[in-house]
Amino acid sequence: MSTVAIMEATYEDCHEAIERIFHLFPLDLEGKKVVIKPNVLRSATPEEGVTTHPSVLKAVINEVVKRHPASLIVGDNPGIFSYGMNEKAFEDTGLMAAAGIYYHNLGAETISMEINSPYIESALVSQAIVDADVYISIPKFKTHGLTGLSCAIKNNFGLLAGGLKAQTHKRAGNPFHFAEALVEVFAIRIPDLVIVDGILAMEGNGPASKDLINLGKIMAGDDSVAVDTVVAYMMGFPDLPRTIELAAAKGYGVSELSKITIIGELEVIPGFKLPQMDPSANSPLMTTMNSITAVRPSIDKELCSLCETCIEHCPSGALIMDEYPVVNPELCITCFCCQELCPQKAIELR
């Protein structure tokens, strides 16, 4: 049996929930090398709900420091891969101030690893996480147009350094195969503890949606698959997203609610808006129809600032600048990197 805790919390009192989590899921941290990885998709304010909130990160750091680790590193590999953008993302989100002396650019020191995937032969992975005795993941409670949700399994995609994430999207070619690649990356280093920031949650076309909900929850568990299963249930998915099913099938965790002990109250969030997912996401039969039926990025001209971030980071070169960015549907691989990284939230999925 796996256990997942669901607790009421606000950003003002979240330290109380975090303290209880460390008692429910005790970790021997004394003298150990510890890495904490929040979700830092890109530069954004805490109020946008795109990244892990600095109050949650600070509370986790305080609990770890109490237990006298030999070393502590806090970092991530954001989706953007321009020079210096890792630090900028941490500064803009307030996470740099929360991390303080423990901040480390996880993409600065990497190790090459062989990956058992047709879409990733080898990858540069953050050395700090590979070497960690204890790895704590702090994802955000968010939807995701490509994978259904962005939580514990998806947060591990940040183990890949820099532009490798975009290359993985390109080689996978569609959401169905990307789920397989994502689970292989997840397995590189499965977290010892997952703490989900669900205080300000995201619905609709995440992971950078304008649709936010004051959920007031923090979820936690030492089984990443079970945590994602509970989050998917709360969101109201009729079927489990493919990443969860694959991870469970490979033995990385539990995906059956009947085998998960819930501490707290588990219920479906009323009226929660699920993402408009590509029809090929959970069906191999739909991949051949991808160019005809897939959800595509759509530019909101009133919000677009013409910054060209979407064009710069499109792994397949499917976006070009006309008067505004224009999507070539024949080249688009529906990875939604453009929607994730748009600083103005000017890209919707339709």
C-alpha positions in Angstrom: 0.0 0.0 0.0 1.1 3.5 -0.8 0.1 6.6 1.2 -0.8 10.1 0.0 -1.6 12.9 2.3 -4.0 15.8 1.4 -3.8 18.8 3.7 -5.5 22.2 3.9 -3.0 25.0 3.7 -2.4 28.6 2.7 0.9 30.3 1.7 0.9 32.0 5.1 0.6 28.8 7.1 2.0 26.1 4.7 4.9 25.5 7.1 2.5 23.7 9.4 1.5 21.3 6.7 5.1 20.8 5.6 6.2 20.0 9.1 3.5 17.4 9.4 4.5 15.9 6.0 8.0 15.3 7.3 6.6 13.4 10.3 4.3 11.3 8.1 7.0 10.5 5.6 10.2 10.5 7.7 13.5 10.8 5.9 16.9 10.2 7.4 18.7 13.4 6.3 21.5 13.7 8.8 24.9 13.7 7.0 23.2 13.1 3.7 23.4 14.9 0.3 20.0 16.4 -0.3 18.5 17.9 -3.5 15.2 19.8 -3.6 13.7 20.4 -7.0 10.8 22.9 -7.4 8.9 23.3 -10.7 10.4 26.3 -12.5 8.9 26.3 -15.9 10.0 29.8 -16.8 10.1 33.4 -15.5 6.7 34.2 -13.8 5.4 35.9 -10.7 4.2 33.6 -7.9 0.7 34.9 -8.4 0.6 33.4 -11.9 0.6 29.9 -10.5 3.0 28.7 -13.1 5.8 27.7 -10.7 6.2 26.3 -7.2 5.4 29.1 -4.7 8.5 30.4 -2.8 6.6 30.0 0.5 6.3 26.2 0.0 9.9 25.9 -1.1 11.1 27.9 2.0 9.1 25.7 4.3 10.6 22.5 2.8 14.1 24.0 3.1 13.6 24.8 6.8 12.5 21.3 7.5 15.5 19.8 5.7 18.0 22.1 7.4 16.5 21.1 10.8 17.7 17.5 10.1 21.4 18.5 9.5 22.1 17.3 6.0 25.8 17.2 4.9 24.8 19.3 1.9 21.7 20.9 0.4 21.1 21.9 -3.2 18.0 23.7 -4.5 17.6 24.0 -8.3 15.9 23.1 -11.5 16.4 23.1 -15.3 13.7 25.4 -16.7 12.3 24.9 -20.2 14.1 27.9 -21.5 17.7 27.3 -22.5 19.2 30.7 -23.2 22.4 31.6 -21.2 21.6 33.0 -17.8 17.8 32.2 -18.0 18.0 29.7 -15.2 19.0 32.4 -12.7 16.5 34.9 -14.2 13.7 32.4 -13.8 14.6 31.8 -10.1 14.8 35.5 -9.5 11.5 36.4 -11.2 9.6 33.7 -9.4 10.9 34.6 -5.9 12.5 31.2 -5.7 16.0 32.5 -5.6 15.2 34.5 -2.4 13.6 31.4 -0.9 16.5 29.1 -1.9 19.2 31.6 -0.7 22.6 30.0 -0.3 21.3 26.7 -1.4 20.5 27.6 -5.0 22.4 25.8 -7.7 22.0 25.7 -11.4 21.2 22.0 -12.0 22.2 22.4 -15.7 25.7 23.6 -14.8 27.2 20.2 -14.0 25.9 17.2 -15.9 26.7 13.5 -16.5 25.9 11.6 -19.7 23.7 8.6 -19.1 22.3 5.9 -21.4 18.5 5.9 -21.5 16.4 2.9 -22.4 14.2 4.7 -24.9 14.0 4.9 -28.7 13.5 8.6 -28.3 16.5 9.3 -26.0 19.6 7.3 -26.7 21.6 9.2 -24.1 21.1 12.4 -22.1 23.0 14.9 -20.1 21.4 14.7 -16.6 22.0 16.9 -13.6 24.9 15.5 -11.7 23.6 16.8 -8.3 20.4 14.8 -8.6 22.2 11.6 -9.7 24.6 11.9 -6.8 22.0 12.8 -4.2 21.3 10.6 -1.2 17.8 12.1 -0.9 15.8 13.8 -3.7 12.7 15.8 -2.8 10.5 17.0 -5.7 8.1 19.9 -5.2 5.8 20.0 -8.3 2.9 22.3 -8.9 -0.8 21.2 -9.1 -1.3 21.9 -12.8 -3.0 20.6 -16.0 -0.9 20.0 -19.1 -2.2 19.9 -22.7 0.4 17.3 -23.6 0.4 14.9 -20.6 -2.9 15.7 -19.0 -1.3 16.9 -15.8 2.0 18.4 -14.7 2.9 16.9 -11.3 5.4 14.4 -9.9 6.2 12.4 -13.0 6.4 15.5 -15.3 8.5 17.5 -12.8 11.3 15.0 -13.3 11.6 16.2 -16.9 13.8 18.9 -15.4 16.5 16.3 -14.8 17.4 16.8 -18.5 19.8 19.7 -19.1 19.0 22.7 -21.4 17.9 22.0 -24.9 17.6 18.3 -24.5 14.0 18.7 -23.4 13.2 20.3 -26.8 15.1 17.6 -28.6 13.1 14.9 -26.8 9.9 16.5 -27.8 11.0 16.5 -31.4 12.3 12.9 -31.5 9.1 11.6 -29.8 7.0 13.4 -32.4 3.6 13.1 -30.7 2.1 13.0 -27.2 1.7 9.2 -27.2 5.4 8.6 -27.7 6.4 11.6 -25.5 4.7 9.9 -22.6 7.0 6.9 -23.0 10.1 9.1 -23.1 8.9 11.1 -20.1 8.5 7.9 -18.0 12.1 6.8 -19.0 13.4 10.2 -17.8 11.3 9.9 -14.6 13.0 6.6 -13.9 16.5 8.1 -13.9 16.1 9.2 -10.3 12.7 8.6 -8.7 12.0 11.1 -5.9 12.2 10.0 -2.3 9.5 12.5 -1.3 7.0 14.5 -3.4 5.3 17.6 -2.0 2.7 19.2 -4.3 1.9 22.9 -4.2 -1.8 22.8 -4.7 -2.6 26.0 -2.8 -3.0 28.0 -6.0 -3.8 25.4 -8.6 -4.0 25.6 -12.4 -6.8 24.3 -14.6 -7.7 24.5 -18.3 -4.8 24.5 -20.8 -1.9 24.3 -18.5 1.0 24.3 -17.7 0.9 28.1 -18.3 -2.8 28.7 -18.3 -4.6 31.9 -17.2 -7.2 29.7 -15.4 -6.3 29.5 -11.7 -8.3 28.1 -8.8 -7.7 28.7 -5.1 -7.6 25.1 -4.1 -5.9 25.5 -0.7 -4.3 22.0 -0.7 -0.9 20.5 -0.3 -0.5 16.8 -1.3 2.5 14.6 -0.4 3.7 11.0 -0.6 6.8 8.9 -1.2 5.2 7.2 -4.2 5.2 9.6 -7.2 2.8 7.5 -9.2 0.3 7.3 -6.3 0.6 11.1 -5.9 -0.1 11.7 -9.6 -3.0 9.2 -9.4 -4.6 11.1 -6.6 -4.1 14.5 -8.4 -5.6 13.1 -11.6 -8.6 11.8 -9.6 -9.1 15.3 -8.0 -8.9 16.9 -11.4 -11.6 14.6 -12.7 -9.9 12.7 -15.5 -12.2 9.9 -16.8 -9.1 7.8 -17.5 -5.6 7.9 -16.1 -3.2 9.9 -18.2 -0.8 7.6 -20.1 2.3 8.7 -18.1 0.7 7.3 -14.9 -0.3 4.1 -16.6 3.1 3.5 -18.0 4.9 4.3 -14.8 2.7 1.9 -12.8 3.1 -0.8 -15.4 6.9 -0.6 -15.1 6.6 -1.0 -11.3 7.5 2.6 -10.4 4.5 3.0 -8.1 0.8 2.4 -7.5 -2.0 3.7 -9.8 -5.0 1.9 -8.2 -6.9 4.1 -5.7 -8.0 1.0 -3.8 -4.3 0.4 -3.0 -3.6 4.0 -1.9 -4.2 5.0 1.7 -5.5 8.6 1.8 -4.8 10.8 4.8 -7.2 13.7 4.5 -10.3 14.1 2.3 -10.2 13.0 -1.3 -12.8 14.4 -3.7 -13.2 15.5 -7.3 -12.9 19.3 -7.6 -16.3 20.6 -8.8 -16.3 22.1 -12.2 -12.5 21.7 -12.7 -11.5 22.4 -16.3 -9.5 19.7 -18.0 -7.0 20.6 -20.8 -7.9 20.3 -24.5 -5.5 17.3 -25.1 -4.2 16.1 -28.5 -6.4 13.1 -29.5 -3.3 11.0 -30.0 -2.2 11.4 -26.4 -3.6 8.1 -25.1 -4.2 6.2 -28.4 -1.6 4.8 -30.8 -4.4 4.6 -33.4 -4.7 8.3 -33.4 -1.1 9.2 -34.1 -1.5 8.7 -37.8 -4.4 11.2 -37.8 -2.3 13.7 -35.8 -1.9 16.3 -38.6 -5.6 16.4 -39.2 -7.2 16.2 -35.8 -4.6 17.5 -33.3 -5.1 20.4 -31.0 -2.9 23.3 -32.2 -1.4 26.5 -30.7 -3.4 29.6 -31.5 -2.0 33.1 -31.0 -4.0 35.7 -29.1 -3.0 38.9 -30.9 -4.2 41.1 -28.1 -1.8 39.5 -25.6 1.1 38.8 -28.0 4.1 41.1 -27.4 6.0 39.9 -30.5 8.9 38.8 -28.3 9.4 35.7 -30.4 10.1 33.4 -27.5 7.8 30.8 -29.0 9.7 30.9 -32.3 13.1 30.7 -30.5 12.1 27.6 -28.5 10.0 25.6 -31.0 12.0 22.3 -31.4 10.5 21.6 -34.9 10.7 25.1 -36.4 7.0 25.1 -36.9 6.6 28.8 -35.9 7.6 31.7 -38.1 7.0 35.5 -37.7 4.6 37.1 -40.0 2.7 40.1 -38.5 2.4 37.7 -35.5 3.7 34.2 -35.0 2.2 31.7 -37.4 2.0 27.9 -36.9 2.8 25.5 -39.7 0.5 22.6 -38.9 2.6 20.2 -41.1 5.7 20.9 -38.9 3.9 21.2 -35.6 4.6 18.2 -33.3 2.1 19.3 -30.7 4.7 19.5 -28.0 3.2 22.9 -26.8 6.7 24.3 -25.8 5.4 27.6 -27.3 2.4 27.7 -25.0 4.5 26.7 -21.9 7.1 29.3 -22.4 5.1 32.3 -23.7 5.6 35.0 -21.0 2.4 36.8 -22.0 0.2 33.6 -22.0 -0.8 34.6 -25.5 -0.9 31.1 -26.9 -3.9 28.9 -26.4 -4.6 25.3 -27.5 -7.5 24.8 -29.8 
